Amino acid sequence: MPTTLLFDLDGTLIDSSASILAAMSGALTREGIDPVVPLDESLIGPPLRQTLSRITDCGDLEVIERLAAHFREVYDTVGYRQTRVYPGVDDSLCTLAASGSRMFIVTNKRIYPTRLILEMLGWTDLFSGIYTLDSVSPAAASKGVLIAQLMREHSILAHDACLIGDTPEDAQAAHDNGLRFVGVSWGYGLFAPDVLRDRPLLNDGAEIARLRCMGR
């Protein structure tokens, strides 16, 4: 059974879509830019600058940096407070922590708002570590690279751990590190049948509490 659980954050434990999309919309308005794709939940997951480049189809790094600054101005002060926890997740995390599971956050979200959200929800002490692309030096190039560093620093063996996430990118990051992957059905990503194969898919946040009992 997995004794170490790595959790994605947005779309897996929390629904931050309303606040993220509102902050993106406000940033675009400040710069007088119209999005080239709809501002919807499918945008959430990749790193901020990558998403801003996608919704603007803009290769000008100065413009992207200004948009990112506008986004942070809103999201890092008041926007993150709109974060909502998926039903059943809070009780599941507390149950797992009480049972002795070692848990980590591994997310593309920036470290500053991640810490704010965990503190707001009272979750900080539930996790043995919080890993974001910008929390390590040099910054991690991808979630897969970030997970590899986490595993080295905490002496985590692949057969003793699993990653829980909501996107095919999460599944690939798990695969790249030899980890078992558990998907959730309520997030922002869509899993093709060949992505999940025989991997489990959770349909309710309460099911997270049973992860420690799942064999490989």
N, C-alpha and C positions, 0 to 999 in steps of 0.2 A: 504494500500500500504506500502511496506517496506521503512522506512526512513533511515535505516542504512544498508550499503552494505559492506560485507566482501569479499575481493578479494584474491584468490590465485594469485601467481605471474608467475612462470615459466609455460608455456603452456597455460596460461589464458590471461595475459596482454602482456607478452613478449616471444619471441623465443630466448632462450639462448642455444639451442642444440649444435650449432657448437662450441661455446667457451667451453662449459662444456665437451663435448666429446673429444675435442682436448687436454684439460688440463688433462683429465683422461688418454688418450693415452700416453701423455708425462710422466705422473707419472709412469705408468706401464713400459715404456721403461727405465726410470731411475733406476727402481728396477729389471729390467731384467725378468719381469713377463708377460706371455702371458694370455690374457683374456680367460675365459672359456665360455663366452657368447658373442655374437656380441655386439659391441659398437654402439648402435643405440638409437633413441629417447625414446624407451620404458623404458630405464633405468632411465630417468629423472623424478624426483618427490620426491622420498624418501630422507631422510637425507644422507649426503655425506658418512659417515663411513659405513652405511648400504649398500649403493650402491657399495662401494669399496669391501666389503666383498662378495657381490654377484658376481661381475665380476672376482674375484680372487679365489673364493671358499676357502678362507683362514681364519682360525680362530685365527691366530697369531696377537694379538693386537698391538705388536710392528711394524709389517709389515704394518698393516692398518694405524697406526699413521704416519709412514714414507710416505706412499702413500698420505695421506691427506695433509701432509706438502708440498710435491711436487706439489700437485694440487693447494693449496692455493698460493704458490709462483708464479704460472703462472696466475691463474684466478683472483686473487685479485689485480694484478698489471696491466696487459695488456689484459687478456682474456675477462674480463667482458665488455670491450669496444666494443666487437663484437655483443653485445646484439641488437636485432632488435624488434621493436614494431609491433604487428599484425595490419594489415590495419583497420582503423576506430577506434582503441582503444583510441588513444590520444585525438581525438575530443570528443569521448564519455565521457571520464573522465572529461574533462574540462567542458562539458555541465552539467554533474551531479553535479560537485562541484559548478558551478554557480547557479544551481537550489536549492542548500541548502542541498543536500544529505550529510550525514555523512559517510565517507568511511574509511576503514581500510585495510591494507595489512596483510594477515595471510599466512605464507609460511614456508615450511621446509628448505628453503634456509637460510644460515647463515646471521646474522645481518650485518656483515661488508660489504660483497659485495652487499647485498640488499640496504643498504644506498648509496653505490657508484653508483649503477644503477639508483636509484630514483633521485639522484642529477644530474647525467649525463643527464637524460631525462627531467629534470625540473618538476618532479612530487612530490617532497617532500612536498610542501605546500598543495597539493591536499588532503592529507590523514590526518585523525585525530590521527592515530597511526600506528606503524609498529611493528608487532608481528612475531617473529621467535622463533624456539625452544630454541635457545641459548640467546634470549634477556630477558628471565625471569629467576628468581632464586627461587628454583632450576630449571634447564632446564626442559622444558615440555617433557613428554614422547611421546606425539603424537599431531597431529594437533587438534584432538578433545579436548584434555586436554587444549591446548593453547587457543582455542576458548572459552572454559568455563571460563578461567581466564580473557580473554579480556572482556567477557560479564559482569563478576562481577565488574571489575575495572571501566567500563564505564556505568554501570547500564543499560545495553541493554536488553530489553525484547525480547524473541524469536519471538513473533508475529509481532514485528516491524523491523525484520532484515531478510536478506537472505545472503547465501554464493554462490559466483560464482566461479566455478572451472572446471577442465578438466579431473579429474580422479574419478574412483569409490571410492577411499579413501577420496576424498573431499566430495562426496555425503554421505559417512558414517559419516564423522565428522559433517556434517550439521545435519544428522539424530540424532546423539548422543546428540546434543544440542537443539533439537526441532526446528531447523531452516529450512526455506524453502531453497531448493537447485535449482540453475540454472546452467545447464551444457553448455559448449562451445564445438563446433564440431571440432575446429581447433587445439586442444592441443595434448598432448602426450598420453593421456589415451584413452581407448576404453570402451564405455558404452554398457553394455548388456541391452536389452529391459526391463528386470525386475528391473534394477538399476534406470532407468529414470522414468518408469511407466508413470504417468501423469505430470511429471516435465517438464518444458520448456527446450528446447535446442536451443541455439543461433548459427546461422550459419555465422554471419558476425560481426566484431568488432563494426560496427556502431549500431548494435541492442542493445549494452550495454547501450546506452543513454536512452533507453526506460524502463530500469529496474524500475525506481521509479514510473512508471505509472502502473506497474503490480500488480494486486490484489492477495491476498492469496487464 
